[in-house]
Amino acid sequence: MNRSSHRLPCERAAGGAAGVTGSTGTTGEPHDRPRRLVVGLSGSSAPQLGIAFLEALHGLRQVETHLVVSEGARRSLELEAGVDPDHVAKLADAVHDVRDLAAPISSGSFLTEGMVVIPCSMRSLAAIATGNSTDLLTRAADVALKERRRLVLVTRETPLNLVHIRNMETVTLAGATVLPPVLGFYHRPRSVEDLVAQVVGKVLDQFGVAHDLFRRWGSDG
Ligand SMILES: Cc1cc2nc3c(=O)[nH]c(=O)nc-3n(C[C@H](O)[C@H](O)[C@H](O)COP(=O)(O)O)c2cc1C
């Protein structure tokens, strides 16, 4: 990844990503520009969740993704997924260096629909819970909270200690949604990919992005 780059707009694959069927919006306002979503990857296990989320949105013109990858995530991407962070960067519309606190997503005046951190490490969770915004990922999350925009944290650690739990409580009280990647089987998964898709779909639901990534309880399809 060119860590100082801000690519916007960038080339996108033609057509929508598999499983993503359109956008319903979360504000109820007509969209005369693409909806913007900040996507943070931090250094917990399961970087595959972040990759799958970006893949789901890739090519969907309604959602302009602004990616920030923490130092920890760069390491977990290489160690756990065998993926070069540059490859992940290609899935986003704009990429921001985690050290660049002057990037657009560092300011509340840069309009977005919110942010997801997927996956979210306990270190990033703690920084967000304490307002300790020393890197761009945690600053962008702080911006989402102060602007009362949606912030979804896909926190990944197990088991949890009291510090983790208290930090989750704090961010929840501040307006964030804690959405751990907890296994579900009501959609009858047959593969790890099915389990990952269900988590990605649950996050997309939070932002009102229509998809058919998993079969919903009570639906026929
Ligand atoms: C392979 C690997 C897996 C890790 N898994 C987790 C994890 O599941 N949850 C977590 O909170 N931290 C995990 N860590 C530790 C974080 O990467 C570390 O705390 C790092 O400082 C997080 O920084 P960041 O939030 O800026 O990415 C892992 C580290 C490595 C190298």
The ligand as an ORCA input file, in Angstrom:
! r2SCAN-3c Opt
* xyz 0 1
  C      -1.380    -12.482     14.736
  C      -1.931    -11.561     15.804
  C      -3.199    -11.741     16.271
  C      -3.731    -10.885     17.240
  N      -5.023    -11.071     17.641
  C      -5.582    -10.172     18.476
  C      -6.959    -10.280     18.800
  O      -7.667    -11.192     18.376
  N      -7.514     -9.294     19.572
  C      -6.774     -8.239     20.040
  O      -7.340     -7.384     20.710
  N      -5.448     -8.136     19.765
  C      -4.840     -9.059     18.992
  N      -3.511     -8.936     18.675
  C      -2.711     -7.879     19.315
  C      -2.815     -6.550     18.586
  O      -2.381     -6.670     17.263
  C      -1.991     -5.494     19.331
  O      -2.567     -5.223     20.594
  C      -1.814     -4.230     18.547
  O      -1.070     -3.311     19.331
  C      -3.143     -3.616     18.176
  O      -2.894     -2.342     17.613
  P      -3.984     -1.642     16.681
  O      -5.253     -1.594     17.453
  O      -3.405     -0.284     16.429
  O      -4.082     -2.464     15.458
  C      -2.937     -9.826     17.737
  C      -1.642     -9.662     17.275
  C      -1.134    -10.513     16.321
  C       0.274    -10.308     15.825
*
